[in-house]
């Protein structure tokens, strides 16, 4: 929730201080009610109109958020070969996808730069029936997972002969990884103790 202005921010800060002071018994409950009445916060969006309509997803242009570093607002026109000093405008195709950072699998949209065919950012998907355009911070961090040079790009397994915690790994295949994990889960469900069985879950919101 964002504060509307510096003045309102100061009121909001005063409200926080008042809350702390009330806890110490310095102010009355009336003072707190007055502070709440005077605090003016901007509304969080009650609609998802800040997303472009789906009809524009195949061709959506947006000012580049980093472009201010190249100069002030005096520049004219869109940047191009003929106008290299112009303002950078991103030409996007917006593609629906889903977050894989937890079992909720919220909707995301990948904003793909048509010039480089790279994803420049992830936003929510307002048409997703569950998340409806909202995501937690991990959803937006999908960008880092895709392009972080230190990301783990393939499955790893503990190096033969090394002990847990030594941090020694070798590359393995997806087939071997899935087979190994599947077998261990199957063995646990077949002969494991109750707690181990409960800790084996394979799909959304359910323990199996
Ligand atoms: S956005 Fe957050 S809550 Fe939604 S699937 Fe991703 S990690 Fe889970």
Boltz pocket constraint, residues with backbone or C-beta under 6 A from the ligand:
constraints:
  - pocket:
      binder: B
      contacts: [[A, 99], [A, 100], [A, 101], [A, 102], [A, 103], [A, 104], [A, 105], [A, 106], [A, 134], [A, 135], [A, 136], [A, 137], [A, 138], [A, 139], [A, 140]]
      max_distance: 6.0
